[in-house]
Amino acid sequence: MIRRLAAAGLLALTLGGCAAVSSGPGVGGTKERPTPTPTPATAGRPAPSTEERSPEPRAPAKPTDEDVTDRVVAVVNNDAITLGELQEAINAYRSQTRQETPVSNDFVQQVLTKMIDNRLQVQEAEREKITVDEAEVEEELAERIKKLGVPNREEFDRLLTAQGLTAETIKKRVRDEIRVARVINRKVRLRISVTEIEINKYLDANRQKLETGLAYHARHILVVPEGVPPDAAWEAARIKAEMLRAQLLQGTDFAELARQHSRDASGRDGGDLGTLKRGELAQDIEAQILSLEPGTISKPYRSSLGYHIFRLESKETLEGEALARAKAQIREILFREKYDARLDAWLKEIKQRAVIEVRL
């Protein structure tokens, strides 16, 4: 949090200067001084001198930094957002994301829009009479201080003071965040449900994608065509692969044949390809392997390298624990989709009944 609250002085001055130029009536602009009215001449007395009639004009007072930061940039149901608050939010975001690029007008508007949304949510929490006691605030604040790695509360307060903030300001923010989380929970989260029918429908439509992370274990023998002419070499490789498969079907040890005949690098390991995740091998090769049942041997498959013989040792499927994990993942995906849609609808609803004036 301390990093997020780190001030960017030059940025604040730049924004303050821009705001001072564009400020209008009622936003903290300097009022125009009235022009003095000349004193009329009376009988028997000469008219006042020019110096008496027209005092030397004074330079208009320059707005102070406090005047600038207190200027109102938006009003949300009679709740004001000041330029200082906007600057602080921008600085916090830039510090948190380590953003060093210049601030654009679009970016400032986006930050202000987020602040308006947040202010509306705080007001809804007030409307719902959601309260947070002091003990809850202190507990949450202590947890955040711990995550920051700040050794104690005194050091945290000292860092806040260095940023021109107070503990009460931070506690108010924490309280508002907790209240907003609770009103969103009441208005959005608790009104969402994901049914088993929806999960199964998503599973059927996305089964191949969900199986991508599942593992399998296989062995492999590669018979490479050798000699000329090429046609004769490929035919000889095919015949040899068929013979090897016949031996395997009769019970010959796969690892032993792989060591003797496979020209693949896995041959020295008995043709063991190890445990693979779906998607690691070429699509056509993987399709041949995964079409097998555990313990079965494939027919010779021709690729650009030669003839392949595969034995599937084991494979994970969307059953049992894997299916339960997939369904939990689907539930989370569908819940997030519904949550985002309902949150957007709720924000639009409270915006429509709100009175919002943007003065930036």
C-alpha positions as CSV (number, residue, x, y, z in Angstrom):
1,M,0.0,0.0,0.0
2,I,2.9,2.3,0.8
3,R,4.2,1.9,-2.7
4,R,0.8,2.6,-4.1
5,L,0.5,5.8,-2.1
6,A,3.9,7.1,-3.2
7,A,3.5,10.6,-4.5
8,A,4.8,11.7,-7.9
9,G,5.4,15.3,-7.2
10,L,6.1,16.5,-10.8
11,L,2.9,14.8,-12.0
12,A,0.8,16.4,-9.3
13,L,2.2,19.8,-10.2
14,T,1.5,19.2,-13.9
15,L,-2.1,18.2,-13.2
16,G,-2.6,21.1,-10.8
17,G,-1.3,23.6,-13.3
18,C,-3.7,22.2,-16.0
19,A,-6.6,22.4,-13.6
20,A,-5.8,26.0,-12.6
21,V,-6.0,27.1,-16.2
22,S,-9.2,25.4,-17.0
23,S,-11.1,26.0,-13.8
24,G,-14.4,27.7,-14.0
25,P,-16.8,29.5,-11.6
26,G,-17.5,27.5,-8.5
27,V,-14.5,25.3,-8.9
28,G,-12.0,27.4,-7.0
29,G,-11.1,30.0,-9.7
30,T,-9.9,33.5,-8.6
31,K,-12.7,36.0,-8.4
32,E,-12.4,39.1,-10.6
33,R,-11.7,42.2,-8.5
34,P,-14.3,45.1,-9.0
35,T,-13.0,48.2,-10.7
36,P,-13.0,51.3,-8.4
37,T,-15.5,54.0,-9.3
38,P,-14.0,57.6,-9.8
39,T,-14.9,60.1,-7.1
40,P,-16.9,63.0,-8.6
41,A,-15.6,66.7,-8.2
42,T,-17.4,69.0,-5.7
43,A,-17.9,72.8,-5.9
44,G,-14.9,74.7,-4.7
45,R,-12.7,71.7,-4.7
46,P,-10.6,70.5,-7.5
47,A,-11.1,67.1,-8.9
48,P,-9.0,64.3,-7.4
49,S,-5.8,63.6,-9.1
50,T,-5.4,60.7,-11.4
51,E,-3.6,58.8,-8.7
52,E,-6.4,59.3,-6.3
53,R,-9.1,58.4,-8.7
54,S,-7.4,55.3,-10.2
55,P,-5.4,53.5,-7.6
56,E,-2.6,51.3,-8.9
57,P,-4.1,47.9,-9.7
58,R,-2.9,44.9,-7.7
59,A,-1.8,41.7,-9.2
60,P,-4.4,39.0,-8.8
61,A,-3.8,36.6,-6.0
62,K,-2.2,33.3,-7.2
63,P,-4.1,30.2,-6.1
64,T,-2.3,28.1,-3.5
65,D,-1.6,24.4,-3.9
66,E,-4.4,23.7,-1.4
67,D,-6.8,25.7,-3.5
68,V,-5.9,23.7,-6.5
69,T,-6.1,20.3,-5.0
70,D,-9.5,21.1,-3.3
71,R,-11.1,21.9,-6.6
72,V,-14.1,19.7,-7.4
73,V,-13.6,17.6,-10.6
74,A,-16.9,15.6,-10.2
75,V,-20.0,15.4,-8.0
76,V,-21.7,12.1,-7.4
77,N,-25.1,12.6,-5.7
78,N,-23.8,15.7,-3.9
79,D,-20.6,13.8,-2.9
80,A,-17.6,15.7,-4.3
81,I,-14.4,14.2,-5.8
82,T,-11.6,16.7,-5.6
83,L,-8.6,17.2,-7.9
84,G,-6.3,16.2,-5.0
85,E,-8.1,12.8,-4.7
86,L,-7.8,12.3,-8.4
87,Q,-4.1,13.1,-8.4
88,E,-3.6,10.7,-5.5
89,A,-5.4,7.9,-7.4
90,I,-3.3,8.5,-10.5
91,N,-0.1,8.5,-8.5
92,A,-1.1,5.3,-6.7
93,Y,-1.8,3.5,-9.9
94,R,1.4,4.7,-11.6
95,S,3.5,3.7,-8.6
96,Q,1.8,0.3,-8.3
97,T,2.3,-0.5,-12.0
98,R,5.6,1.4,-12.3
99,Q,4.2,3.3,-15.1
100,E,6.6,6.1,-16.4
101,T,4.8,7.1,-19.6
102,P,3.2,10.6,-19.6
103,V,-0.4,10.8,-18.4
104,S,-2.9,11.2,-21.2
105,N,-6.3,12.9,-21.0
106,D,-7.9,9.5,-21.7
107,F,-6.1,7.9,-18.8
108,V,-7.2,10.7,-16.4
109,Q,-10.8,10.2,-17.6
110,Q,-10.6,6.5,-17.0
111,V,-9.3,6.9,-13.5
112,L,-12.0,9.5,-12.7
113,T,-14.6,7.1,-14.1
114,K,-13.3,4.3,-11.8
115,M,-13.5,6.8,-8.8
116,I,-17.1,7.7,-9.7
117,D,-18.0,4.0,-9.9
118,N,-16.4,3.4,-6.5
119,R,-18.1,6.3,-4.9
120,L,-21.4,5.0,-6.2
121,Q,-20.7,1.7,-4.6
122,V,-19.8,3.2,-1.3
123,Q,-23.1,5.2,-1.4
124,E,-25.0,1.9,-2.1
125,A,-23.4,0.4,0.9
126,E,-24.6,3.3,2.9
127,R,-28.1,3.0,1.4
128,E,-28.1,-0.7,2.4
129,K,-27.0,0.3,6.0
130,I,-23.9,-1.9,5.8
131,T,-21.5,-1.1,8.7
132,V,-18.0,-2.3,9.6
133,D,-16.8,-2.1,13.2
134,E,-13.4,-0.9,14.3
135,A,-12.1,-4.3,15.1
136,E,-12.7,-5.5,11.5
137,V,-10.9,-2.5,10.1
138,E,-7.9,-3.0,12.4
139,E,-7.7,-6.7,11.5
140,E,-7.7,-6.0,7.8
141,L,-5.2,-3.2,8.2
142,A,-2.9,-5.4,10.2
143,E,-3.1,-8.0,7.5
144,R,-2.1,-5.5,4.8
145,I,0.7,-4.1,6.9
146,K,2.0,-7.7,7.3
147,K,1.9,-8.3,3.6
148,L,3.8,-5.1,3.0
149,G,6.6,-6.3,5.2
150,V,6.4,-3.2,7.4
151,P,7.8,-4.3,10.8
152,N,5.3,-2.6,13.1
153,R,2.4,-0.1,13.2
154,E,4.7,2.7,14.3
155,E,6.8,2.4,11.2
156,F,3.6,2.2,9.0
157,D,2.3,5.4,10.6
158,R,5.7,7.1,10.0
159,L,5.6,6.1,6.3
160,L,2.1,7.5,6.0
161,T,3.2,10.8,7.5
162,A,6.0,11.0,5.0
163,Q,3.3,10.7,2.3
164,G,1.2,13.4,3.8
165,L,-1.5,10.9,4.9
166,T,-3.0,9.9,8.3
167,A,-3.9,6.6,9.7
168,E,-7.6,7.7,9.9
169,T,-7.5,8.4,6.1
170,I,-6.3,4.9,5.4
171,K,-8.7,3.3,7.9
172,K,-11.6,5.1,6.1
173,R,-10.4,3.6,2.8
174,V,-10.2,0.1,4.3
175,R,-13.6,0.5,5.9
176,D,-15.1,1.6,2.5
177,E,-13.5,-1.3,0.7
178,I,-14.9,-3.8,3.1
179,R,-18.4,-2.2,2.8
180,V,-18.2,-2.2,-1.0
181,A,-17.2,-5.9,-1.0
182,R,-20.2,-6.7,1.2
183,V,-22.7,-4.8,-0.9
184,I,-21.4,-6.4,-4.0
185,N,-21.7,-9.8,-2.3
186,R,-25.3,-9.0,-1.4
187,K,-26.3,-7.4,-4.7
188,V,-24.3,-9.5,-7.1
189,R,-22.5,-12.6,-5.8
190,L,-25.3,-14.2,-3.8
191,R,-27.7,-13.8,-6.8
192,I,-25.6,-16.0,-9.1
193,S,-25.8,-19.8,-9.5
194,V,-24.2,-22.3,-11.9
195,T,-26.2,-25.4,-12.5
196,E,-24.9,-28.9,-13.3
197,I,-26.7,-28.8,-16.7
198,E,-24.7,-25.7,-17.6
199,I,-21.5,-27.3,-16.5
200,N,-22.1,-30.5,-18.6
201,K,-23.1,-28.4,-21.6
202,Y,-19.8,-26.5,-21.4
203,L,-17.9,-29.7,-20.9
204,D,-19.3,-31.3,-24.0
205,A,-18.6,-28.2,-26.1
206,N,-15.0,-27.8,-24.8
207,R,-13.9,-31.4,-24.0
208,Q,-10.9,-31.3,-26.4
209,K,-9.6,-28.0,-24.9
210,L,-10.1,-29.3,-21.3
211,E,-8.2,-32.5,-22.1
212,T,-5.1,-30.5,-23.2
213,G,-3.4,-30.6,-19.8
214,L,-4.0,-34.3,-19.2
215,A,-1.0,-36.6,-19.3
216,Y,-0.3,-39.9,-21.0
217,H,2.7,-42.4,-21.1
218,A,3.7,-44.3,-24.3
219,R,6.5,-46.3,-26.0
220,H,7.6,-46.1,-29.6
221,I,9.5,-47.9,-32.3
222,L,10.6,-46.2,-35.4
223,V,11.6,-48.1,-38.6
224,V,13.4,-45.9,-41.1
225,P,13.5,-46.7,-44.8
226,E,17.1,-47.5,-46.0
227,G,18.6,-48.0,-49.4
228,V,17.5,-47.3,-52.9
229,P,15.3,-47.1,-54.8
230,P,13.0,-45.1,-52.4
231,D,9.9,-47.1,-53.1
232,A,11.6,-50.4,-52.4
233,A,13.1,-48.9,-49.2
234,W,9.7,-47.7,-47.9
235,E,8.1,-51.1,-48.7
236,A,10.9,-52.9,-46.9
237,A,10.4,-50.6,-43.8
238,R,6.7,-51.4,-43.9
239,I,7.2,-55.1,-44.0
240,K,9.7,-54.9,-41.1
241,A,7.3,-52.8,-39.0
242,E,4.5,-55.4,-39.6
243,M,6.8,-58.2,-38.5
244,L,7.8,-56.3,-35.4
245,R,4.1,-55.7,-34.5
246,A,3.3,-59.3,-35.0
247,Q,6.1,-60.2,-32.5
248,L,4.7,-57.7,-30.0
249,L,1.2,-59.1,-30.3
250,Q,2.7,-62.5,-29.6
251,G,4.1,-61.2,-26.3
252,T,7.7,-60.2,-27.2
253,D,9.0,-57.5,-24.9
254,F,8.4,-54.0,-26.4
255,A,11.5,-52.5,-24.7
256,E,13.8,-55.2,-26.0
257,L,12.6,-54.8,-29.6
258,A,12.8,-51.1,-29.4
259,R,16.5,-51.3,-28.3
260,Q,17.3,-53.6,-31.2
261,H,15.3,-52.1,-34.0
262,S,14.1,-48.5,-33.3
263,R,16.0,-45.7,-35.0
264,D,14.4,-43.1,-32.7
265,A,16.5,-41.5,-29.9
266,S,14.1,-43.2,-27.4
267,G,15.3,-46.6,-28.6
268,R,18.1,-46.8,-26.0
269,D,15.5,-46.4,-23.3
270,G,13.4,-49.2,-24.6
271,G,11.3,-46.8,-26.7
272,D,10.0,-45.0,-23.6
273,L,8.7,-41.6,-24.5
274,G,8.0,-40.8,-20.8
275,T,5.0,-38.9,-19.4
276,L,3.7,-36.4,-21.9
277,K,1.1,-33.7,-21.7
278,R,-1.4,-33.5,-24.6
279,G,-0.2,-31.1,-27.2
280,E,3.5,-31.8,-26.7
281,L,3.9,-34.1,-29.7
282,A,2.9,-33.5,-33.4
283,Q,-0.8,-33.7,-33.7
284,D,-0.9,-36.7,-36.1
285,I,1.5,-38.7,-33.9
286,E,-0.5,-37.9,-30.7
287,A,-3.8,-38.8,-32.4
288,Q,-2.4,-42.3,-33.2
289,I,-1.3,-42.8,-29.6
290,L,-4.4,-41.4,-27.9
291,S,-6.6,-43.5,-30.1
292,L,-5.3,-46.6,-28.3
293,E,-6.5,-48.2,-25.1
294,P,-3.8,-48.7,-22.4
295,G,-1.8,-51.8,-23.0
296,T,-2.6,-52.0,-26.8
297,I,-0.3,-51.6,-29.8
298,S,-0.9,-49.5,-32.9
299,K,-0.7,-50.6,-36.5
300,P,2.4,-49.3,-38.3
301,Y,1.8,-45.6,-39.0
302,R,3.8,-43.9,-41.8
303,S,5.2,-40.4,-41.3
304,S,7.9,-38.5,-43.2
305,L,10.5,-40.2,-40.9
306,G,9.4,-43.8,-41.4
307,Y,7.0,-46.3,-39.9
308,H,6.0,-45.9,-36.2
309,I,4.7,-48.5,-33.8
310,F,3.2,-47.2,-30.5
311,R,2.2,-48.9,-27.3
312,L,0.1,-46.8,-24.9
313,E,1.0,-47.5,-21.3
314,S,-1.5,-45.2,-19.6
315,K,-3.5,-42.0,-20.1
316,E,-5.5,-39.6,-18.0
317,T,-9.1,-39.1,-19.1
318,L,-11.9,-36.8,-17.9
319,E,-13.1,-39.3,-15.4
320,G,-12.8,-39.5,-11.6
321,E,-10.5,-36.9,-10.1
322,A,-9.7,-35.4,-13.5
323,L,-13.4,-34.9,-14.3
324,A,-14.0,-33.4,-10.8
325,R,-11.1,-30.9,-11.4
326,A,-12.4,-30.0,-14.9
327,K,-15.9,-29.4,-13.5
328,A,-14.6,-27.2,-10.7
329,Q,-12.7,-25.2,-13.4
330,I,-15.8,-24.9,-15.5
331,R,-17.9,-23.8,-12.5
332,E,-15.4,-21.0,-11.9
333,I,-15.4,-20.0,-15.5
334,L,-19.2,-19.8,-15.8
335,F,-19.4,-18.1,-12.4
336,R,-16.9,-15.4,-13.4
337,E,-18.8,-14.8,-16.7
338,K,-22.1,-14.4,-14.8
339,Y,-20.5,-12.3,-12.1
340,D,-19.0,-9.8,-14.6
341,A,-22.2,-9.5,-16.5
342,R,-24.3,-9.0,-13.3
343,L,-21.8,-6.5,-11.8
344,D,-21.9,-4.4,-15.0
345,A,-25.7,-4.5,-15.0
346,W,-25.8,-3.4,-11.3
347,L,-23.3,-0.6,-11.9
348,K,-25.4,0.6,-14.9
349,E,-28.5,0.5,-12.7
350,I,-27.1,2.6,-9.9
351,K,-25.6,5.0,-12.4
352,Q,-28.9,5.6,-14.1
353,R,-30.6,6.7,-10.9
354,A,-27.6,8.8,-9.8
355,V,-26.9,12.5,-10.4
356,I,-23.4,12.7,-11.7
357,E,-21.7,15.9,-12.8
358,V,-18.2,15.8,-14.2
359,R,-16.3,19.1,-14.1
360,L,-12.9,18.0,-15.2
